[in-house]
Amino acid sequence: MRQALQRGRARFSDVPWWRRALYWDGTIGGIYAVIVGGTVQTGVILWAGGGAFDLGLLSALTTGGGFIVLAMRYFERRSGSHRNLTRFGWTVARVIWLPLVVFLVLTTGFGDVGRSLAVPIMLVTVLASAAFGAVGNVAWYSWVARLVPSAERGAFIAQRSLWTSVASLILFPIVGWVLDRGTALHHEAFGFASVLVLPVISGLVGWRLLSVVPELNAPAPGTNAARRSRRGAIPAGRFALYNAVWQIAVYFSAPFFQAYALERLGFSFTLLMNLQVLGQVISILTLGWWGQIIDRVGLKLPLAVCSIGKGLVPIFYIVSTHDVWWPVLGAYIFTVLDAGIGTATGTAFAEISSGRQGSARVAHLNLLISICASVTPLLAGALVARFQTPGVDMLALLFIVSAVGRALSGVILLIPERRRRLRPHSPALQSMTGPTG
């Protein structure tokens, strides 16, 4: 790890000043991702008396807010630049957590009524944050396409993700300690408020960091970029099928992992956060490696291999018990695959954004993700809450379906394509994938 950090410092000293600002903003993104990544929200829902359906709804709203991308053309006309739109979307998505923080601080005076109100306020906040975050994300990839040459995007995305992972690595154990401390002192609401204030602070700092980055910097695409874009390409139809299967498979299980560990396996917040630290360390050690692979061989093969491997993650949870919990370690060791998927996702989004009508294509892809990733956890949560058949573990059954679907999405990418003559101007997408989990 020390050698990886030394190499990172050497590369950092040679990069342009505006890239340094983007890397620092990556640390802000890491802070935001830790706080709104699932564990804290799951804790609030469970503390407030919510169940499986509420957790499914939480996950659905986290991605369902992406439907706002349908209005991207309007937002782009109003903002005048992808830079301004990115700053606006990301800042609002983070600062909007402030009302929930204030409510949690004051909720001790409301008793059980305050707990019951915490769930709807949380869900509304998640939806609004996801909506504005989706606007910023779409604009961000169009902005990156103008800033970073095509042949360097894989390495750039990997390096920025490295900064995000380092910030997460530092924050995970701190957040776990604060939440467990609040539980021990019977001040859970104050503990949740203490960590949820961090997105608000990160939003203000991120606004300032992005203000020093130019709107346009990348040179015109060269022959190397064009040659790389032909390798590992996935036709639009194949890509849509892969993405739909992947999203559905992931969201049959990922929204329930945290609750499964806390309730069935008896994990503390500290243990859960420390396991995520392990995942971040693995990401830090492998992100640069994935960036080099993707820049050299394209996106198709890395995505396929990572997707198939991620099929084992739900199985690790199924075979774990309260006494024999160590198989869950496999899920966090497999974050090496998350690093590959995340790097490929960012690179593919930037590739798509750089083409003709790139913003519109990215918006449509986000819409597809939102549909699959919002409907699936709602369905899964309803199934777990409704069907309580003796002798049948519905949650474990959903985990098995998720495992099969994740592997199937990778197999879809590897199926050979029939050669056929393409019509002129036939659109093709590079590749991308949805949220990991």
C-alpha positions as CSV (number, residue, x, y, z in Angstrom):
1,M,0.0,0.0,0.0
2,R,2.9,2.4,0.8
3,Q,4.3,1.8,-2.7
4,A,0.9,2.5,-4.2
5,L,0.7,5.8,-2.3
6,Q,4.2,6.8,-3.3
7,R,3.4,6.2,-7.0
8,G,0.2,8.2,-6.6
9,R,2.2,11.1,-5.1
10,A,4.7,11.0,-8.0
11,R,1.9,11.1,-10.6
12,F,0.1,13.8,-8.7
13,S,3.1,16.1,-8.8
14,D,3.2,15.9,-12.6
15,V,-0.5,16.5,-13.4
16,P,-2.0,19.9,-14.3
17,W,-3.5,22.1,-11.6
18,W,-7.1,21.6,-12.7
19,R,-6.7,17.8,-12.4
20,R,-5.4,18.2,-8.9
21,A,-8.7,20.1,-8.1
22,L,-10.7,17.2,-9.6
23,Y,-8.7,14.7,-7.5
24,W,-9.3,16.6,-4.4
25,D,-13.0,16.7,-5.3
26,G,-12.7,13.0,-5.5
27,T,-12.1,12.9,-1.8
28,I,-15.2,15.0,-1.3
29,G,-17.1,12.4,-3.4
30,G,-15.6,9.7,-1.1
31,I,-17.0,11.4,2.0
32,Y,-20.4,11.8,0.4
33,A,-20.4,8.1,-0.8
34,V,-19.6,6.8,2.7
35,I,-22.4,8.7,4.4
36,V,-25.1,8.1,1.8
37,G,-23.8,4.7,0.6
38,G,-26.3,2.6,2.6
39,T,-25.1,1.8,6.1
40,V,-26.1,5.1,7.8
41,Q,-29.5,5.1,6.0
42,T,-30.1,1.5,6.9
43,G,-29.3,2.3,10.5
44,V,-31.8,5.2,10.5
45,I,-34.5,3.0,9.0
46,L,-34.0,0.2,11.5
47,W,-33.8,2.6,14.4
48,A,-37.1,4.2,13.3
49,G,-38.8,0.8,13.2
50,G,-38.8,0.3,9.4
51,G,-38.7,-3.2,7.8
52,A,-37.8,-4.9,4.5
53,F,-40.3,-2.9,2.4
54,D,-38.8,0.4,3.8
55,L,-35.3,-0.8,2.9
56,G,-36.5,-1.7,-0.6
57,L,-38.2,1.6,-1.0
58,L,-35.0,3.4,0.2
59,S,-33.0,1.7,-2.5
60,A,-35.7,2.4,-5.1
61,L,-35.7,6.1,-4.3
62,T,-31.9,6.2,-4.3
63,T,-31.9,5.3,-8.0
64,G,-35.4,6.4,-8.9
65,G,-34.4,10.0,-8.5
66,G,-32.5,9.5,-11.8
67,F,-35.8,9.9,-13.7
68,I,-35.1,13.7,-13.6
69,V,-32.5,13.2,-16.3
70,L,-35.5,13.4,-18.7
71,A,-35.2,17.1,-18.2
72,M,-31.5,17.3,-19.0
73,R,-32.0,19.3,-22.2
74,Y,-33.8,21.9,-20.2
75,F,-31.1,22.0,-17.5
76,E,-28.4,22.3,-20.1
77,R,-30.0,25.2,-21.8
78,R,-30.5,27.0,-18.5
79,S,-27.0,26.4,-17.1
80,G,-25.1,27.1,-20.3
81,S,-22.3,24.7,-19.5
82,H,-21.7,21.2,-18.2
83,R,-19.3,22.7,-15.6
84,N,-22.0,24.9,-14.0
85,L,-24.5,22.1,-14.2
86,T,-22.2,19.7,-12.4
87,R,-21.5,22.1,-9.6
88,F,-25.2,22.9,-9.2
89,G,-26.4,19.3,-9.2
90,W,-23.7,17.9,-6.8
91,T,-23.9,20.8,-4.4
92,V,-27.7,20.6,-4.0
93,A,-27.6,16.8,-3.7
94,R,-25.3,17.1,-0.7
95,V,-26.5,20.3,1.0
96,I,-30.1,19.0,0.9
97,W,-29.4,16.6,3.8
98,L,-29.3,19.6,6.2
99,P,-33.1,19.5,7.1
100,L,-32.8,15.8,8.1
101,V,-29.8,16.6,10.3
102,V,-31.7,19.4,12.1
103,F,-34.7,17.1,12.6
104,L,-32.5,14.3,14.0
105,V,-30.9,16.7,16.5
106,L,-34.4,17.8,17.6
107,T,-36.1,14.4,17.5
108,T,-35.2,13.5,21.1
109,G,-38.0,15.9,22.2
110,F,-40.6,14.1,20.1
111,G,-40.2,10.5,21.5
112,D,-41.7,7.7,19.4
113,V,-43.4,10.3,17.1
114,G,-40.0,11.6,16.1
115,R,-38.9,8.1,15.2
116,S,-41.9,7.5,13.0
117,L,-41.4,10.7,11.2
118,A,-37.7,9.9,10.6
119,V,-38.6,7.3,7.9
120,P,-40.6,9.6,5.5
121,I,-38.2,12.5,6.0
122,M,-35.3,10.2,5.2
123,L,-37.0,8.8,2.1
124,V,-37.9,12.3,0.7
125,T,-34.3,13.5,1.3
126,V,-32.9,10.4,-0.5
127,L,-35.2,11.0,-3.5
128,A,-34.3,14.7,-3.8
129,S,-30.5,14.0,-3.3
130,A,-30.6,11.3,-5.9
131,A,-32.4,13.5,-8.4
132,F,-30.0,16.4,-8.2
133,G,-27.1,14.0,-8.0
134,A,-28.2,12.4,-11.3
135,V,-28.2,15.8,-13.0
136,G,-24.7,16.4,-11.8
137,N,-23.5,12.9,-12.9
138,V,-24.7,13.2,-16.4
139,A,-23.2,16.7,-16.8
140,W,-20.0,15.5,-15.2
141,Y,-19.2,12.9,-17.8
142,S,-19.9,15.3,-20.6
143,W,-17.5,17.7,-18.9
144,V,-14.8,15.0,-18.5
145,A,-15.1,14.2,-22.2
146,R,-14.1,17.8,-22.9
147,L,-11.3,17.9,-20.3
148,V,-9.5,14.5,-20.7
149,P,-8.3,13.0,-23.9
150,S,-9.9,9.6,-24.8
151,A,-6.7,7.6,-24.5
152,E,-6.2,8.9,-20.9
153,R,-9.7,8.6,-19.5
154,G,-9.3,5.1,-18.0
155,A,-6.2,6.2,-16.0
156,F,-7.9,9.5,-15.0
157,I,-11.0,7.8,-13.8
158,A,-9.0,5.2,-11.9
159,Q,-6.7,7.9,-10.3
160,R,-9.7,10.0,-9.2
161,S,-11.4,6.9,-7.8
162,L,-8.2,6.2,-5.8
163,W,-8.6,9.5,-4.0
164,T,-12.2,8.7,-3.4
165,S,-11.2,5.3,-1.9
166,V,-8.6,6.9,0.4
167,A,-11.1,9.3,1.8
168,S,-13.5,6.4,2.3
169,L,-10.8,4.3,4.0
170,I,-10.2,7.0,6.6
171,L,-13.9,7.8,7.2
172,F,-15.4,4.3,7.5
173,P,-14.0,3.4,11.0
174,I,-14.7,7.0,12.3
175,V,-18.4,6.7,11.2
176,G,-18.7,3.3,12.7
177,W,-17.3,4.4,16.0
178,V,-19.6,7.5,16.1
179,L,-22.7,5.4,15.4
180,D,-21.8,2.7,18.0
181,R,-21.0,5.4,20.5
182,G,-24.4,7.0,20.0
183,T,-26.1,3.6,20.4
184,A,-24.2,2.9,23.6
185,L,-25.2,6.2,25.1
186,H,-28.8,5.9,23.8
187,H,-28.4,8.9,21.6
188,E,-28.8,7.2,18.3
189,A,-30.5,10.2,16.6
190,F,-27.6,12.5,17.6
191,G,-25.1,10.0,16.3
192,F,-26.9,9.8,12.9
193,A,-27.1,13.6,12.7
194,S,-23.3,13.9,13.5
195,V,-22.3,11.9,10.4
196,L,-25.1,13.1,8.1
197,V,-23.8,16.7,8.5
198,L,-20.7,15.7,6.6
199,P,-22.4,15.7,3.1
200,V,-23.5,19.2,3.8
201,I,-20.0,20.3,4.5
202,S,-18.6,18.3,1.6
203,G,-21.1,20.0,-0.8
204,L,-19.9,23.5,0.1
205,V,-16.2,22.5,-0.2
206,G,-16.9,20.7,-3.5
207,W,-18.5,23.8,-4.9
208,R,-15.3,25.8,-4.4
209,L,-13.0,23.1,-5.7
210,L,-14.9,22.7,-9.0
211,S,-15.0,26.5,-9.5
212,V,-11.2,26.4,-10.4
213,V,-11.6,23.8,-13.1
214,P,-11.9,25.0,-16.7
215,E,-14.9,24.2,-19.0
216,L,-12.7,22.8,-21.9
217,N,-9.2,21.5,-22.1
218,A,-9.0,18.2,-24.0
219,P,-7.4,18.2,-27.5
220,A,-9.2,16.7,-30.5
221,P,-9.3,12.9,-30.5
222,G,-6.3,11.3,-32.1
223,T,-5.8,8.1,-33.9
224,N,-5.0,6.2,-30.7
225,A,-8.3,7.1,-29.3
226,A,-10.2,6.0,-32.4
227,R,-8.3,2.7,-32.5
228,R,-9.1,2.0,-28.9
229,S,-12.7,2.8,-29.3
230,R,-13.2,0.0,-31.8
231,R,-11.8,-2.6,-29.3
232,G,-14.3,-4.1,-26.9
233,A,-17.2,-2.3,-28.4
234,I,-20.7,-3.5,-27.5
235,P,-23.7,-2.9,-29.9
236,A,-26.5,-0.8,-28.4
237,G,-28.9,-3.8,-28.2
238,R,-26.5,-6.1,-26.4
239,F,-25.5,-3.3,-24.1
240,A,-29.1,-2.6,-23.2
241,L,-29.8,-6.2,-22.4
242,Y,-26.6,-6.5,-20.3
243,N,-27.4,-3.4,-18.4
244,A,-31.0,-4.4,-17.6
245,V,-30.0,-7.9,-16.4
246,W,-27.2,-6.4,-14.3
247,Q,-29.3,-3.8,-12.6
248,I,-32.1,-6.2,-11.8
249,A,-29.7,-8.8,-10.4
250,V,-27.8,-6.3,-8.2
251,Y,-30.9,-4.8,-6.7
252,F,-32.5,-8.1,-5.8
253,S,-29.8,-8.4,-3.1
254,A,-27.6,-5.3,-2.5
255,P,-30.2,-3.2,-0.7
256,F,-30.4,-5.8,2.0
257,F,-26.8,-6.7,2.6
258,Q,-26.3,-4.1,5.4
259,A,-29.5,-5.1,7.3
260,Y,-28.6,-8.8,6.9
261,A,-25.2,-8.2,8.5
262,L,-26.6,-6.0,11.3
263,E,-29.6,-8.2,12.2
264,R,-29.0,-11.8,11.2
265,L,-25.2,-11.9,11.6
266,G,-25.1,-9.6,14.6
267,F,-22.5,-7.2,13.3
268,S,-21.9,-3.9,15.0
269,F,-21.6,-0.7,13.0
270,T,-17.9,-0.6,13.8
271,L,-17.3,-4.1,12.4
272,L,-19.4,-3.4,9.4
273,M,-17.5,-0.2,8.7
274,N,-14.1,-1.9,9.2
275,L,-15.0,-4.5,6.7
276,Q,-15.7,-1.7,4.2
277,V,-12.3,-0.3,5.1
278,L,-10.9,-3.7,3.9
279,G,-12.8,-3.2,0.6
280,Q,-11.4,0.3,0.2
281,V,-7.8,-0.9,0.8
282,I,-8.2,-3.5,-2.0
283,S,-9.7,-0.9,-4.3
284,I,-6.7,1.5,-3.6
285,L,-4.3,-1.3,-4.5
286,T,-6.0,-2.3,-7.7
287,L,-7.6,0.9,-9.2
288,G,-4.4,1.9,-11.2
289,W,-4.1,-1.6,-12.5
290,W,-7.7,-1.6,-13.8
291,G,-7.2,1.8,-15.4
292,Q,-4.2,0.4,-17.4
293,I,-6.1,-2.7,-18.5
294,I,-9.1,-0.8,-19.7
295,D,-7.0,1.7,-21.6
296,R,-5.2,-1.1,-23.4
297,V,-7.9,-3.8,-24.0
298,G,-11.1,-1.9,-23.9
299,L,-14.2,-2.4,-21.8
300,K,-16.0,-5.6,-22.8
301,L,-13.8,-8.3,-21.4
302,P,-13.1,-6.6,-18.0
303,L,-16.8,-5.9,-17.5
304,A,-17.7,-9.5,-18.3
305,V,-15.2,-11.0,-16.0
306,C,-16.1,-8.7,-13.1
307,S,-19.8,-9.3,-13.5
308,I,-19.4,-13.0,-13.5
309,G,-17.2,-12.9,-10.4
310,K,-19.7,-10.6,-8.6
311,G,-22.2,-13.5,-8.8
312,L,-20.5,-15.1,-5.8
313,V,-21.1,-12.1,-3.5
314,P,-24.7,-13.0,-2.5
315,I,-23.6,-16.6,-1.9
316,F,-21.0,-15.4,0.7
317,Y,-23.9,-13.9,2.7
318,I,-26.1,-17.0,2.4
319,V,-23.5,-19.3,3.8
320,S,-22.6,-17.1,6.7
321,T,-24.2,-17.4,10.2
322,H,-24.1,-15.6,13.5
323,D,-21.4,-17.9,14.7
324,V,-19.6,-18.5,11.4
325,W,-19.6,-15.1,9.8
326,W,-16.1,-15.1,8.2
327,P,-17.5,-16.1,4.6
328,V,-18.7,-12.5,4.4
329,L,-15.1,-11.5,4.1
330,G,-15.2,-12.8,0.6
331,A,-17.8,-10.2,-0.4
332,Y,-15.3,-7.4,0.7
333,I,-12.3,-9.1,-0.9
334,F,-14.2,-9.1,-4.1
335,T,-14.3,-5.3,-4.1
336,V,-11.3,-5.8,-6.4
337,L,-14.1,-6.5,-9.0
338,D,-15.9,-3.4,-7.9
339,A,-12.8,-1.4,-8.7
340,G,-12.8,-2.8,-12.3
341,I,-16.6,-2.2,-12.7
342,G,-16.4,1.4,-11.4
343,T,-13.4,2.3,-13.6
344,A,-15.1,0.8,-16.6
345,T,-18.3,2.6,-15.8
346,G,-16.8,6.0,-15.6
347,T,-14.7,5.5,-18.7
348,A,-17.7,4.3,-20.7
349,F,-19.9,7.2,-19.6
350,A,-17.2,9.6,-20.7
351,E,-16.8,7.8,-24.1
352,I,-20.5,8.0,-24.7
353,S,-20.6,11.6,-23.7
354,S,-17.9,12.5,-26.2
355,G,-19.9,11.3,-29.2
356,R,-22.7,13.0,-31.1
357,Q,-25.6,13.8,-28.8
358,G,-23.6,12.4,-26.0
359,S,-25.5,14.0,-23.2
360,A,-28.8,12.7,-24.5
361,R,-27.4,9.2,-24.7
362,V,-26.1,9.3,-21.2
363,A,-29.4,10.6,-20.0
364,H,-31.3,7.7,-21.7
365,L,-28.9,5.2,-20.2
366,N,-29.4,6.7,-16.7
367,L,-33.2,6.5,-17.3
368,L,-32.8,2.7,-18.1
369,I,-30.8,2.3,-14.9
370,S,-33.4,4.2,-12.9
371,I,-36.2,2.1,-14.1
372,C,-34.5,-1.3,-13.4
373,A,-32.9,-0.2,-10.2
374,S,-36.0,1.4,-8.7
375,V,-38.6,-1.2,-9.5
376,T,-36.5,-4.2,-8.5
377,P,-35.8,-3.4,-4.8
378,L,-39.5,-2.4,-4.4
379,L,-40.5,-5.8,-5.7
380,A,-37.9,-7.6,-3.6
381,G,-38.8,-5.7,-0.4
382,A,-42.5,-6.5,-0.9
383,L,-41.8,-10.2,-1.5
384,V,-39.7,-10.4,1.7
385,A,-42.3,-8.5,3.8
386,R,-45.4,-10.3,2.4
387,F,-44.3,-14.0,2.1
388,Q,-43.3,-15.4,5.4
389,T,-43.6,-19.1,4.5
390,P,-42.4,-21.5,7.2
391,G,-39.2,-23.3,6.2
392,V,-38.6,-20.9,3.3
393,D,-36.1,-18.1,3.6
394,M,-37.4,-15.6,1.0
395,L,-34.4,-13.3,1.5
396,A,-31.9,-16.1,0.8
397,L,-34.0,-17.1,-2.2
398,L,-33.7,-13.6,-3.6
399,F,-29.9,-13.7,-3.0
400,I,-29.7,-16.8,-5.1
401,V,-31.6,-15.2,-7.9
402,S,-29.3,-12.2,-7.7
403,A,-26.2,-14.4,-7.9
404,V,-27.5,-16.1,-11.0
405,G,-28.4,-12.8,-12.6
406,R,-25.1,-11.2,-11.9
407,A,-23.2,-14.0,-13.6
408,L,-25.6,-14.1,-16.5
409,S,-25.0,-10.4,-17.3
410,G,-21.3,-11.2,-17.8
411,V,-22.1,-14.2,-19.9
412,I,-24.3,-12.0,-22.1
413,L,-21.3,-9.9,-22.9
414,L,-19.2,-12.9,-23.9
415,I,-21.7,-14.5,-26.3
416,P,-20.2,-14.1,-29.8
417,E,-22.0,-11.8,-32.1
418,R,-23.2,-12.8,-35.6
419,R,-21.4,-10.9,-38.3
420,R,-23.6,-8.6,-40.3
421,R,-23.3,-5.5,-42.4
422,L,-24.1,-2.4,-40.4
423,R,-26.2,0.3,-41.9
424,P,-24.6,3.7,-42.3
425,H,-24.8,5.8,-39.2
426,S,-25.8,2.8,-37.1
427,P,-25.2,3.8,-33.5
428,A,-23.0,1.8,-31.2
429,L,-22.2,2.4,-27.7
430,Q,-18.9,1.6,-26.0
431,S,-19.9,0.0,-22.8
432,M,-21.0,0.8,-19.4
433,T,-22.4,-0.8,-16.3
434,G,-24.7,0.3,-13.4
435,P,-24.1,0.6,-9.7
436,T,-22.1,-1.9,-8.0
437,G,-23.1,-3.8,-5.1
